[in-house]
Amino acid sequence: MPSRTLAHVEQTVGAFLQSRRARISPEEAGLVSRGRRRVPGLRREELAELAGVSADYYVRLEQGRATNVSVAVLDAVARILRLDDVEHQHLRNLVRGGRPSVRTAPAQVVRPELQRLLDLMETVPAFVLGRRMDIIAWNALADGLCRFGAMAFRERNAARHTFLDPGARTFYTDWETVAAETVAYLRLDAGRHPEDPRLSELVDELAVKDADFRRLWAAQEVKEKTYGAKLLQHPVVGALELGYETFAPPGDPGQLLVAYTADPDSPTADRLRLLASWNATDVSLRQHH
């Protein structure tokens, strides 16, 4: 399948705005609903009126044909559609083409100092997420948790693992939530880098191979990766209730450091210590064979 098929067609300002118009009723926007409505939400001409632009101009905006769209117009549309900050920036990226992107993506390199920091975090599973949700570095405990080192290079990708790894749906206890968050962040990355061929190829592959991915991608949700909780079912140590925090190293654009944490007095903390011991033994055995 050629790259930039599904990713290119659906990663458009029109698809995003249509999905957001469908969420807002005329009454919520302060209008009186008139006549029979064939589709939910605001009509194009209603949104144009509220934003203070002509219906023709707004149609051209949804079709990607409007040039030099002002910040004021985008802000008005975002306000009417009640976009949050992440969705608002995503709209700007789509309209303005996102950040410059090279067609041959450079190799993703983790600085030795950042790897050293990961290795020093001996009691915390931590890894670095790169562009397209590639996993590009990790520490020993993260390897024991997720087995990154055992994955083929191409498979070290959080989105590919979530949707294509047969064990993912049992590893993530709340798989549906993890899947939705994964797709929302992947779509956000696509808006920032619309000309990334490897990202388009990844989206196309996931869409062809997994119906759940197609459903979630069509929802047009976007979300930053910040912090939250993960419920995991590890094959060796059992159930883990982890929090996670995400940090963006200022000098490493496109990279995120993700660290998992546990309540010090919890069963999960005990199981992480057991995991660290098991992983150290497993590594030692593999080194001697």
ZIGI-V8489 format. One record per residue. N is the residue number from 1. RES is the residue in one small letter. SS is DSSP state (H for helix, E for strand, C for the rest). BURIAL is I if it has 24 or more other C-alpha atoms within 12 Angstrom, else O. Layout:
N;RES;SS;BURIAL + N;RES;SS;BURIAL
This chain:
1;m;C;O + 2;p;C;O + 3;s;C;O + 4;r;C;I + 5;t;C;O + 6;l;H;I + 7;a;H;I + 8;h;H;I + 9;v;H;O + 10;e;H;I + 11;q;C;I + 12;t;C;I + 13;v;H;I + 14;g;H;I + 15;a;H;I + 16;f;H;I + 17;l;H;I + 18;q;H;I + 19;s;H;I + 20;r;H;I + 21;r;H;I + 22;a;C;I + 23;r;C;I + 24;i;C;I + 25;s;C;I + 26;p;C;I + 27;e;C;O + 28;e;C;O + 29;a;C;I + 30;g;C;O + 31;l;C;O + 32;v;C;O + 33;s;C;O + 34;r;C;O + 35;g;C;O + 36;r;C;O + 37;r;C;O + 38;r;C;O + 39;v;C;O + 40;p;C;O + 41;g;C;I + 42;l;C;I + 43;r;C;I + 44;r;H;I + 45;e;H;O + 46;e;H;I + 47;l;H;I + 48;a;H;I + 49;e;H;I + 50;l;H;I + 51;a;H;I + 52;g;C;O + 53;v;C;I + 54;s;C;O + 55;a;H;O + 56;d;H;O + 57;y;H;I + 58;y;H;I + 59;v;H;I + 60;r;H;O + 61;l;H;I + 62;e;H;I + 63;q;C;O + 64;g;C;I + 65;r;C;O + 66;a;C;O + 67;t;C;O + 68;n;C;O + 69;v;C;I + 70;s;C;O + 71;v;H;O + 72;a;H;O + 73;v;H;I + 74;l;H;I + 75;d;H;I + 76;a;H;I + 77;v;H;I + 78;a;H;I + 79;r;H;O + 80;i;H;I + 81;l;C;I + 82;r;C;O + 83;l;C;I + 84;d;C;O + 85;d;H;O + 86;v;H;I + 87;e;H;I + 88;h;H;I + 89;q;H;I + 90;h;H;I + 91;l;H;I + 92;r;H;I + 93;n;H;I + 94;l;H;I + 95;v;H;I + 96;r;H;I + 97;g;C;I + 98;g;C;I + 99;r;C;O + 100;p;C;O + 101;s;C;O + 102;v;C;O + 103;r;C;O + 104;t;C;O + 105;a;C;O + 106;p;C;O + 107;a;C;O + 108;q;C;O + 109;v;C;O + 110;v;C;I + 111;r;C;O + 112;p;H;O + 113;e;H;O + 114;l;H;I + 115;q;H;O + 116;r;H;O + 117;l;H;I + 118;l;H;I + 119;d;H;O + 120;l;H;O + 121;m;C;I + 122;e;C;I + 123;t;C;I + 124;v;C;I + 125;p;C;I + 126;a;E;I + 127;f;E;I + 128;v;E;I + 129;l;E;I + 130;g;C;I + 131;r;H;I + 132;r;H;I + 133;m;H;I + 134;d;E;I + 135;i;E;I + 136;i;E;I + 137;a;E;I + 138;w;E;I + 139;n;C;I + 140;a;H;I + 141;l;H;I + 142;a;H;I + 143;d;H;I + 144;g;H;I + 145;l;H;I + 146;c;H;I + 147;r;C;I + 148;f;H;I + 149;g;H;I + 150;a;H;O + 151;m;C;O + 152;a;C;O + 153;f;H;O + 154;r;H;O + 155;e;H;O + 156;r;C;I + 157;n;E;I + 158;a;H;I + 159;a;H;I + 160;r;H;I + 161;h;H;I + 162;t;H;I + 163;f;H;I + 164;l;H;I + 165;d;C;O + 166;p;C;O + 167;g;C;O + 168;a;H;I + 169;r;H;O + 170;t;H;O + 171;f;H;I + 172;y;E;I + 173;t;C;I + 174;d;C;O + 175;w;H;O + 176;e;H;O + 177;t;H;O + 178;v;H;I + 179;a;H;I + 180;a;H;I + 181;e;H;I + 182;t;H;I + 183;v;H;I + 184;a;H;I + 185;y;H;I + 186;l;H;I + 187;r;H;I + 188;l;H;I + 189;d;H;I + 190;a;H;I + 191;g;H;I + 192;r;H;I + 193;h;C;I + 194;p;C;I + 195;e;C;I + 196;d;C;I + 197;p;H;I + 198;r;H;I + 199;l;H;I + 200;s;H;I + 201;e;H;I + 202;l;H;I + 203;v;H;I + 204;d;H;I + 205;e;H;I + 206;l;H;I + 207;a;H;I + 208;v;H;O + 209;k;H;O + 210;d;C;I + 211;a;H;O + 212;d;H;I + 213;f;H;I + 214;r;H;I + 215;r;H;O + 216;l;H;I + 217;w;H;I + 218;a;H;I + 219;a;C;I + 220;q;C;I + 221;e;C;I + 222;v;C;I + 223;k;C;I + 224;e;C;I + 225;k;C;I + 226;t;C;O + 227;y;E;O + 228;g;E;O + 229;a;E;I + 230;k;E;I + 231;l;E;I + 232;l;E;I + 233;q;E;I + 234;h;E;I + 235;p;C;O + 236;v;C;O + 237;v;C;I + 238;g;E;O + 239;a;E;I + 240;l;E;I + 241;e;E;I + 242;l;E;I + 243;g;E;I + 244;y;E;I + 245;e;E;I + 246;t;E;O + 247;f;E;I + 248;a;C;O + 249;p;C;O + 250;p;C;O + 251;g;C;O + 252;d;C;O + 253;p;C;O + 254;g;C;I + 255;q;C;I + 256;l;E;I + 257;l;E;I + 258;v;E;I + 259;a;E;I + 260;y;E;I + 261;t;E;I + 262;a;C;I + 263;d;C;O + 264;p;C;O + 265;d;C;O + 266;s;C;O + 267;p;H;O + 268;t;H;I + 269;a;H;I + 270;d;H;O + 271;r;H;I + 272;l;H;I + 273;r;H;I + 274;l;H;O + 275;l;H;I + 276;a;H;I + 277;s;H;O + 278;w;H;O + 279;n;H;I + 280;a;H;O + 281;t;H;O + 282;d;H;O + 283;v;H;O + 284;s;H;O + 285;l;H;O + 286;r;H;O + 287;q;H;O + 288;h;C;O + 289;h;C;O
